Structure formats: structure tokens, C-alpha cells
Amino acid sequence: RAASFRWCGKAASELTLREAASLSAIPQSPRTRRPQTGGNPLLAAAQARLMARLRAAHGEPPNELDAEFHLEPTRIPREAPHLARRRLREDPKSLTVSTTIDLNQQHVVEQSIRDFLERWHSQGLRNAAALLLHAPTGEIRASVGSANFHDPGISGQVDGTRARRSPGSTLKPFIYAMALDAGLIQPQTLLDDAPRRFSGYNPENSDRNFLGPIAASEALRLSRNVPAVELSWRLPNGGLETFLRASGVDLPPHQGLALAIGATEMNLLELAGLYAELAHPRQSRISPSACWLTLEALRCTEPGAPPGLSCKTGTSNGFRDAWACGVMGDWVLCVWVGHFDGRGMPGLFARETAAPLLW
């Protein structure tokens, strides 16, 4: 089966008799009969002898073309290699790997990542990963684990969709959605973006400034840290941590208020699953109305953003990870930009890197 794809570009069930004969002649002397570009005379002779025996057995006359065919190496399929390899590990005895990948969408996401990194190469960006989900079904339609599976310089065989990294501010929408459901806020409720102390924890905004009174929807859109931490502190029933665990996120024990601004580790698949609940609430602890209001607050109006997109970015501490998560209709797309070795990208915020890639 593997040889059929490698040397004929097709499944074994689709081989012609001459192709099957040529492949069958290799194992008797694999070193001398190895297929080569332009043909291998020793393999051609062995193939011709086998074909002559087959024809004689069936009462057919010899055919001088039986020695002319030669095998040529073909491109080995490498569609969604990270996902395919993981699925093979999950079911190593299966000859067929079934996925929900849409190849057209997969290729669009892969090409978008290549184009993006080519533009940002001079800024030191080398890697990215992305997941596209169909929210109503939860099906993965595109999965890109790295910019180049075959590039050891970026550890390309590492699957970035499963790598655990700090999610930055990408969890804030769920705090606001739960606060809406708990009756703590409405979209225009004024929150205080001012210095606060929570049991020894003093959160700061990324710009080191405070805006004072600000509407809840605007605080979310501008990703202000202090209002998010205060709301998280006021949430009932275990708040954000309980919600994330109930949603299947594998969290370390004893998360504190810094969870609101990404002081934990998650992977791209978990994050995309959370945003799929915003797009299409099913078994979520958040109501459809709170999800809708949250997505409205996240509507992207920046130049370059496609119409109808709601998105949230996140930048981890030390500029190590840049995230962007978007919802448009039934679709959820989450992207990560960074380096698997954890080195930072000083001064590069997600809204300048991951957000344009998402768009």
C-alpha cells in the first residue's frame, strides 16, 4: 500500500497489472532493483520476466512493452500532517484515517500563514498555528500545527494546536458573559478602571495607565485588565475557573484572580472550543443572550477586518504568545503566533500580529 502511493501515486487497488508486477519485483533484491528517476534496467528486466510468466500462464503472447514501464517517485501526501499523525497514534491499526478536514479550507489557512510569515519575517516572526471549527457541529475543518512541518529550525513537527501556552486576554469575553448572566452588568454599566487591590493582588493594564469609569462593553473591547479582574472576583459559583473546568479545559490546580488575564496554560483546541460555545451555545453555562451581547461588544471595526467578525486578541507575558480568536456566523477561527522555544517578540502585541493573520 505504501509503495503504491510512493511510486505510483495511487492506492494498491488502482494499480495496473504492469505496475503491480514492477512493485512485486522489488522485494527480491531491493538494493539493486530500487526505483530510480529515469528507470532502473535491473528492475525493468525483472518486471519483464515476471510479466512474461504471467502472460504465459494465461496463454497470452509476449509483449515487448512489458520492459518499458518504469516507476517514478511521486509526492507523498502530507495533508494536515500534525492532525493525521495524531489520529494514527490514536488508532495505529487502522489503514484509513477519517477526519472532518475540508481540504480547500485547510489549504487556504496554510497559505495564509505562509504569506503572513513572509511579510513578518524581518520582524523576527517564524511560526504560527491555527484551528478552524464549524461551531454547530464542533468539527475541525482546518488544523495547522506549525508553519512548516518539515522545518527543524522552527521545530516544525511540534503540534502548536496542542502546545500549552499562556492565553493572555482571550479569556476575558467569558468573564463578561458570565457577569451578564449573573446580573452584575449590562453592556453600558460603568466599571472603574482604576488602581485596585484584591487580597494582595494588584493588577495593571498593559499600557500602565487607567481610564477611570468605562462602559462594560468598552472595557471588554479595549481589553482593560482591572475591570476584568474585578468582575472575575465578583462572579458567583466558582467563577471563571469553574466554568473553564466544566468546559473541559485542563487547568493546573489552585488558579487565582490572575486567571482573568491569562496566568495559566491552555492550548489552541481548548480555546477554539470555548469560542465555539460563544458562537453556538449548546451545553454552556452561558446563556445565548449573554453570548450574543458579548459577541456584539467584540465586533471588529478596525481597518482590514472583515465585516461581521467578532474577535478578541491576547498577548502573553513577555510577548511570548500572540493570539486572536474570531467568530463569524457558524465559524470559529483561532490563531497563535510565536515560537515553540518560548522566546519573546518584544513590543509586538497580538492586535498587530495575530489579529491581521486572523482577518
N, C-alpha and C positions, 0 to 999 in steps of 0.2 A: 504493500500500500504506500509506504513512504517513498520507495524507489519510483513508483508510478508518478507521484507528484513531482519528485525531484528531477526526473529525466524525461518525462513525457507531458508534464503539466496537466494531468488528468487523474481521475480515480482508476483503480485497477479494473473495475467493472467496465470501463470505457476503452480499454486497450484493444488495438487491432492484434491479429494473430502475429504479425511480424514484430510489433512492439513487445508483445508478451514473450516471443522467442528470444529477442535480444536481451531482455531483462533476465530471462531464465538461464542464459549462458554465462552470466557474470559470476555467480557464486562458486562455480567450479575452479575459477582462477581470478579472484577479484583484483589482484595486483596487476596482472598483465592485460586483463580484459576491461579495465576500468574505462567507462565512457569518457571521451575527450572531445573538446571542441574541434570540429573538422573530421571527427571519426577516428576509430581505432581499428586498424586492419585485423588484429588478432580477434577482436570481438566480432567484426564483420564475418570473418571466416567461420567462427564458431556458430554464429547465428545462421549462416548459410547451410552448414552441416545439419543443424537441428531442423531447419525448415525443410531440407531435402528428405530427412527421415519422416517428418510429419506428412509431407505430400505423398511419399511412397506408401505410407500406412493407409492413406485414404485413396490410393490409386490415382493420384494426380501427377501430371508431368512436372519435371523440374522447371523452375522459374529463375531466369538469370538476375532478376531484380531482388531476389532474396538476400543478396550480399550487399546491396547498395544502401539500404536504410541504415542510418546511424543515430544514436541517441545524442541529444543536446541538453546540457543543463538548462533548467528554467528557473525563474524566480520563485523561491519558496514563499507561499502566502504568509504574511505577517499581520493579519488584520487584528486590531485591538490586542496586541501581544501580552500586555500585563493581565488583562481580564481572561484571555484564553488560557494562559499558563496557570492562573489561579484555579480556573474551572477544571483543568486537567488534574491538578493536585487533589481537588475535591472528589473527583471520580476517575481515578487513574486507569480503571479497566475499560472505560468507555472508548469506543472508536470515533464517536461523534460528540462534539461539544455544542450544546444548544445555548444560545444567548438571545437577548431581546435587542441586540445592537442593530441599528439601522446604518448600513454601510455609507449611504450618502451623507447622513448627519455626522457619522464618525469621521469621514474624510474632510468635511467642512471644518470641524473642530480642530483636527490635526493640522490642517493647512493654516488656519487662523493663528495657532500657536507658533508655527514656524515663521509666518510673516511678522508676527508681533516681536518675537525674539530677535529677528534680523534687524528690525528697526531699533531695538533697545540694546543691541549687543555692545555698542560703545559706552553705555551706561553701566555695564557690568552684569546685566541680567542674563542668565544662562538656562533657566529651567522653568517649567510651568506644568500644571496638571489641570484636568477639567473633567466634570461629570455633567451629563445632560440627562434629566429624568422627565418622564411623562408622569405628571403628578397624579392623575386619576387612577392609574394602574400601578404606579411606583416602579415602572420598568426603566431600566438603564438603556438609553438609546445611543449614547456615546460615552466612551470611557478612555481617557488618555492619561496614562500614569506618569509619563515624562515627555520631554520634548523630543527625545531620540532614544529609543530602546537600545540601539547599537552603539551609543557613545559612552565609553567608560569614563571619559573626562567629567561627565556630569552624573556618574553612577546611574546611567540611563535605565538599567534593568530594575531599579528600585521602583515600586509602585506608589506614586505620590497620592493616589486616591485612598490609600490605606495608611500612609505615614501620619503619625500623630504629631500635631503641631499646635501652638497657641492660636486660638481662633480670633484673637483681637476683639473688635467691637461687633462681630457678626451675630452675637447672641442678644444684643440689646432689643431687637424687634420683639422677641418673645417675652421680655420683661414688660414692655409697654402693652402687648396684647393681653397678658395676664392681669396687668393693672387695670385695663379697661374692663375686663370681665369681673374683677373684684370690686368695681365701682370706685376705685381710688382716683381715677382721672377720666376726663373726656378729652377729645383732641385739643381743645382750646384751654384746658386747665393750665393755670400758671404754675410752673415749677421754679424753684430757686436754684439757679446755677451760681453758687457762692461757696466759699470755703466751709467745709463741714467735717466733723469728726465722728466716726462710728466705732465706738469701743476700741479706740486706739488706731483705727484705720483712717488715713487722710487722703482720699482720692484727689487726683488732679486731672485737669484736662490736658490733652496732648499739646495745646498751644500755650499752656501755663497761664491762661487767662480765664476770667469768669465773666459771664454775660448778664448776670442778675436774673430778674424774672423773665421767664421764657415759656411760650406755649409748649405743651407736651409734644405735639406733633413736630414742632420746630426743633425741640431738643433731640428728638429721635433723628430727624433728618440731618441735623448738624453733628450728631453723634457725641453729645456732651456727656462726659463721664459722671460728674457729680449727680445730676438728676437721675441717671440710670441706676447708680448705686443706692440712692435714697429710695427709689421705687422698689428695688430689689429687697431692701431692708424691710419695707412695709408689706411685702406680699405675704398672704396667708398660706397655710398648709405646706410649709416647706419651700415655697417659692420656686426660684429658678432651678435649684439643684434637684428637687423632687421631680419637677417637670422633665428635666433632661434625662434623669434615670428612667422615668416611666416611658420615655420616648425611645429607649434603647441605647442611649449614649453611655459608653463605658467610662465612667468618671473615676478618678482616684478618690479615696475616702476623705472626708472632712474638708469639704470645699467651703470657703469663706465668702465674704462680700465681694472680694476681688474677682470672683467668678463672673460678675456682671460685665467686667471689661476684659475678659478673656484669659484670666490667670488659671488656665487649666490646659489640657491637651485633648484634641479631637481630631478626627480625620475627615476627609472631604466627603466620603459616603455618608457619615453621620450628619454632617452639616446640610448636605443636599436633602437628606430625608426630613430634617426639621423644616426646611423651607417648602418642601412638598406639602407638609401639613398646613402651612400658611396658604398655599395656593389651592389646596383641595382638602379642607378639613374632613377627616373621617373619624378616627378614634382619638383625636387630640383632646387634651384638657382645655383647649382654647375654642371659644365659640366661633361660628362662621362670621358673625358680625364684627367681633374683635379682630379676626384675621383680615377682613375687608378694610376696616379702618386703619389697621397697621400698614397694609399694602398701599393704601391711598397716601399715607404720610411718607412712604418711601418712593413715591413716583419720581423718576429721574427727569429732570428738566435741563440738565447740563447740555451744552452743545456737543453733538456727536452721539448722544444716547438715543436709541430707537424709541419711537412713540409707544406708549402703553407699557413700558418696562418699569417695574418697581425693583429697586436694588439697594443693597447695603454692603459697604466695604468694611474691612478690618485690617489693621496693621499691628503686628505683634511687637512686643518689647524688643528693642534693639534693631528694629527694621528687618527682622529675620524672615517674616512671612507677610505676604500681601494677599488678601482675599477679596473676592467680590462674589456676591450671591444675588441672582436675579430671578424674578418671577414675571412671566408674560403669559397670560391665559393659562393653559394647561401645562406650560413648560417651566421647568426649573433648571437653571444652569449655574453651577458654582465653579469658580476657577481659583487656583492658587499660583502665585509667582514667588520664586525664591531659589534656594539652593539646598540640596539634601544634606550638605555638611554643616548647615546651620549658620554659616557666615551671613552677616547682615548686609543690607543695602542702604547705608546711611543717607538719610534725607529723602528717601523715596517712599512716599506714602501710597497706600493701596488705591486711593482715588486718582493717583497719577499713573499707576501701572496696571493693577488688576482690573480696575473699572474700564479703561479703554479696551482691554482684551475681552472682557465680558460683552461690551457693546458690539 
